[in-house]
Every structure is written in C-alpha cells, then in structure tokens.
Amino acid sequence: MDSKLFAWVYSHFGEPSEKRIGGQAGIISNQLSFLGQEVLLYSPDLNKHIAELSNPNIKIPVVEKSGKISLKSLSEVHGTPRVNWIFEFEKGLKTKDFVVPRDNRFILSSKSVNSKPVFDVNLKTKLPELGKLVDVCYISGYHRLEDSGDFAEEKHDLGLLKSKNKKLVLHYEYVRTKNPEILSVLPRFDSLGCDEVELRQLLELLGEDKQAKKVSSDDSNSIFEGAALLKKRLKVKRLHVHNLGYALNLYDYKPTLNDVIAMLFASSVTNTKAKFGKYVTFKKQHSFCINEGLSHLGFKALASFYRKHPHLGKNFLESGLGEDFILVPLHVVDKPVYTVGLGDTISSVSLGAEIALKKQSLFSSTIF
C-alpha cells in the first residue's frame, strides 16, 4: 500500500477501531506465549509498536559485541513501524448485488521497510547455537523473496539451524506466491502448514494441474489426495491442511490419539480467539471446550471420507485416526469477531501441542 492510499484510508475511516499485532510471526509468537510457551522471536521488521502489542514474555535473540547470544525483551527493539489495514466482514453482508459467502477479511498491506525476511548477517554465524535453544522453529515470509540466490541462502541457513540439534522441527507456514523458486527450499522443512486454497496453488506450482483442479473445500477425499501428492513431491515429514470445519494432517509415521488431542486443543484455542477476538490462555480455552461442540461440516467430511475408505473400520469415525494421517472435525464459531491469522494459529498450536505431548512438558519455540 503506497503512501497516498494509506492517507486516503485514514481520511475516510479515521483511526482504526482496534490495533493488533499482525503478520504470521507476530500472531504465532503471541498466541504460543499466552499459552505459557517460551518463545523467541526474530524478524527484520521489529519495532516499538510491535513490542507494545506483544506479550512481554517474548524474547528476541541478540548477538552481543562479545559474540555471545543473549535473549532480550522486545521492549528494547527499535525500528520504523509498519501498519496494515484489515477490514473484516461477516457472512451474509450485502453490497449492491454481491452477498459475502463466508466470514472473511480484506487486507491492505504496507511495504516492508526491510524488504527481505532473512537472517541478519550478525546472527547467521550463531544459527547453530540458536537452534540448540528450541524444540520447534516456525518460519514464514518466503512470499517476499524473489531471486534464486535468496532461496539458496535460506536453504543454507536452515541447515545451520539444525546442525547442532537434529531433533529441531522446522515448520513453514505457507502464504501464496507465484514464485516457483520456493519449491527449492520447502523440502528442507520437516513440517508444512496451509489451507485448502494454498494446497491447490502449491500443486499448480508443482505442475500438478490435474490434481489441483480436483481439490474442493467440500470434498475431503479430494483434499486428502491432493495433500498426499503434495507431501510426496515435497518430501516433508508432516503436512497440515486446515479447511472450514475440519483439518487433515499427514505424517511419515503412525499417529496416535495424542495427535488428535493436539488438533482438538488447537481448534479450541483458534475458535476461542475467533469468538472473543483476544489471545487465548488455558483457562479461556477450557471454558470454550465445555460450551462449544464440533462442526457438523467436519463430521460430514469424516463420514464422506469413510464411505470411500471403509477398510479404515468404524473406529475411524470415532477417532479420525488413519495409518499415517488424522482427519479431525473442528470447532466453528457462527459469528467470529476475529478472522485474521486463524489458520496460522491452528497450524502452529497443533504442532506445538504434538511436541509438548510427546515430551509431556512445555516446549520452547522460535518464530521467524
């Protein structure tokens, strides 16, 4: 969004009704922090406005003059503020001859002061040490990279992050891009998160147009087939796809009931956030679970999938557990007051919960 359009928006709409932290890194880091996780946040766009809107428990990695990494408060960051305008609208809203089909939003994005979401040169040599500090690393922003050199550099840096911590889980939260260069770096990740529209677009980038055209939000079988092909082509160990009413995870291993529990927990967190418009604590999530049921769309998707795959047995309808996947109905709020970043939330929280349940403890995470 250029400066003239930014000024026009201000002149017509005035001050925004609410100021929130934005961007995938900001949304994911804050929600995980409010759930009590130890979170490190790195972004070239950090500034005081972000610090003011963020959970004070979030830390940032800083390379001192001595060469050591120290973890500091977000309040110590400086930088030029970057503001995006987000207009949220609900299903059924009418304008002229058009009726909004689902709860959604329109985003006017301002240009980043630091155009490339890459690691600072001073931090690069410390990536092996930084990787040792965390269990999972969430990365986003590659839709802002352009040339092959940027992606080659990222592949190298991802290798550094895991070089001294082979158990570190690297997760990429996808945002649509037309740049096929992103396909060169995605296989370096252990986990990938996307929605059904992004699934279709990724298949198109891979040249799988026939399969991409089959992907439909109303057909869980088409989403499973598309996701299975995408996972095979990208060679990731874990693929998460969220859709309205249900989510699908594919794994390189046999999932357990704990993975289903992790997804249901993530669903309750996400939809508590959608209902109240605030970051969610364990207490709020528990209250939501008591009073809200799962979506009929999710159970419909589960039943449709079972009809095509009866060999899974009737237990599948109760658990959603397959040999190497889970298909789980989710909560859906009728009239959400918040729609931004819900996909990022369910994707990141479900992975974090999986790791925490495996360790039977809290986990630490880094978000870039």
C-alpha positions, 0 to 999 in steps of 0.5 A: 500500500503506497503512501497516498492510499494509506492517507486516503484510508485514514481520511475516510475511516479515521483511526482504526477501531482496534490495533493488533499485532499482525503478520504470521510471526507476530500472531504465532509468537503471541498466541504460543506465549499466552499459552505459557510457551517460551518463545523467541522471536526474530524478524527484520521488521521489529519495532516499538509498536510491535513490542507494545502489542506483544506479550512481554514474555517474548524474547528476541535473540541478540548477538552481543559485541562479545559474540555471545547470544543473549535473549532480550525483551522486545521492549528494547527493539527499535525500528520504523513501524509498519501498519496494515489495514484489515477490514473484516466482514461477516457472512451474509453482508450485502453490497449492491448485488454481491452477498459475502459467502463466508466470514472473511477479511480484506487486507491492505498491506504496507511495504516492508521497510526491510524488504527481505525476511532473512537472517541478519548477517550478525546472527547467521554465524550463531544459527547453530547455537540458536537452534540448540535453544528450541524444540520447534522453529516456525518460519514464514515470509518466503512470499517476499523473496524473489531471486534464486540466490535468496532461496539458496541462502535460506536453504543454507541457513536452515541447515545451520539451524539444525546442525547442532540439534537434529531433533529441531522441527522446522515448520513453514507456514505457507502464504501464496506466491507465484514464485516457483523458486520456493519449491527449492527450499520447502523440502528442507522443512520437516513440517508444512502448514496451509489451507485448502486454497494454498494446497491447490496453488502449491500443486499448480506450482508443482505442475500438478494441474490435474490434481489441483483442479480436483481439490474442493473445500467440500470434498475431503477425499479430494483434499486428502489426495491432493495433500498426499501428492503434495507431501510426496513431491515435497518430501516433508515429514508432516503436512497440515491442511486446515479447511472450514470445519475440519483439518487433515494432517499427514505424517511419515509415521503412525499417529496416535490419539495424542495427535488428535488431542493436539488438533482438538486443543488447537481448534479450541484455542483458534475458535476461542480467539475467533469468538472473543477476538483476544489471545487465548490462555488455558483457562479461556480455552477450557471454558470454550471446550465445555460450551462449544461442540464440533462442526457438523461440516467436519463430521460430514467430511469424516463420514464422506471420507469413510464411505470411500475408505471403509477398510479404515473400520468404524473406529475411524469415525470415532477417532479420525485416526488413519495409518499415517494421517488424522482427519479431525472435525473442528470447532466453528464459531457462527459469528467470529469477531476475529478472522485474521491469522486463524489458520496460522494459529491452528497450524502452529498450536497443533504442532506445538501441542504434538511436541509438548505431548510427546515430551509431556512438558512445555516446549520452547519455540522460535518464530521467524 
